[in-house]
Amino acid sequence: MALVTNRLLCITNSRAYLKASLYPLSNGAPPEQARSRSYRRPGVPPENIPPWKRINLNFAKGVEGVKKHFGLLKKEMLGRFEGPEGRPLKEHILEQTRVIWEFRGPESLAQWVASSDREIGGKSEAYMKMGRNNLTALLYGNLCTEVPRDGETRYSGYCSLRSKQLLGAFDRKKHHDWSNFNSLYLRIRGDGRPWMINIAAETYFSHQKDDMYNYFLFTRGGPYWQDVKINTIGFTLGDKADGPFQLEIDFIAVCNDRAHTEEFAYEQYKRNPEV
């Protein structure tokens, strides 16, 4: 009986996780409302709300959406005549550095999602706001490694910040083309905690394991800015040290560093992995 209950619980949590992935968090909600609702403690009945009651039909919003997406489509089509990614060909060829994310106003925070282990019942908290003079982004919160007493979760204690999926007209998936660059360039200021930077690749057509490139970022702490170049993007904190944290970000860019060389940066998956 316990085995059947555990299996049903795993299936329920998997469905809830997929549902949370398909419906991302809203931009304008306060932190208490912007957290994912994918986790449900054992013994708590699920919310049996019919799907049609979750749909909010609004004619004015529909008209605004049509105007927005046709405007994006027009911009994309005209940009192809101008050059790659809507920029002149000369600029595309000679470009050495490109700023991908720059935090210069509250609207720039809408491109990011802060999350923590609270989604799985933990007690960590992560929030994001503008820094001083609205010229930087500040990721802050509290890390707690206490494991929820649900009989299922074994590890806890993480906070993360990830960028939202880049979308084109009619919500088509778009991807960042950084093929002309070999380094990731960040200007950050931390409190001395180590962070892990994650760059996720598209795996829809991949039959291999999930591809994610990681880099450990060790912040010095103090009032001085750190210029970091990553040669190989979300930010994950999980150093198992309970307490508050903060990470301030000025901008994130890619650059073509001529001084950078690499001998071997390619790995192969095991043909016959151990079971």
C-alpha positions, 0 to 999 in steps of 0.5 A: 500500500505504501509503495502504491501511495509513493508511486501516485505521489510521484505521478502527481508531483510530475504532472504538477511540475510539467504544468508549472513548466508550461505556464510560467510565472506571471511578471507583475505578481508580488513575491508571495503570489509569484512563486510556483504552485507545483508542490503539494504536500502529502495528504493535501487534496488537489484543487479540482478546478475545471480547465475552462474556469482557468481561461480568462477571455478578454476581447480587449486583450485579444486585440492588443495581442494581435497588434503586438504579434503582427508588429513583431512579425513585421519587425522580424521580416524587415530585419531580415533585409537589413542584415543578420538579426536585424543589424547591418552586415558590417556591424555583425562581422566586426562586432567584438562585444554584445550586451545581452542583458542590461539592467537599466530600469524595472522593465528589465526585471521582467526577463528573469525569474527568481525561484527557490526550494520553496517550490518543493516545500523548502524554506529558502526565499529568493527575490529580485529588485532594482539596485541603487539608482535603478542601474543594477539588478539585486538578487537577494533572499535567505538560504535554508537547508532544512529539509521539508518533512514530507517523507519524500524530499531528501535534499533542500537548500537552493536559490536560483535566477534564470532568464525567460525563454526568448520569444518571437512573433506568435510566441515562437521560440527563439534562441541566442546566437553567440557563435561569433563569440568565445567568452561570457562577460559579466560585471557582478558584485557579491557577498563572498558566496560561491555561485554556479552559472548555468547555460542551458542548450536546446534539447528538444531534438536531442536523444542524449542527456540534458545539455547544460554548461556550468561555471563556478563563480566565486565572489570576493565580497566587498564594495568593488565590482568584479569583471568575470569572463566565462569561456565555456545562464542562470545563477544557482546558490546551494553552498549549504550555508544558511542565512541571507545572501545577495548578488548585484548584477550590472550587465551580462554580455558576450565578447570575442576574446582574442587572447583566449585559447582552448586545447580541448573543450569537447566531451562525449557521452558514454556509449554504454553507461553503467546501470 
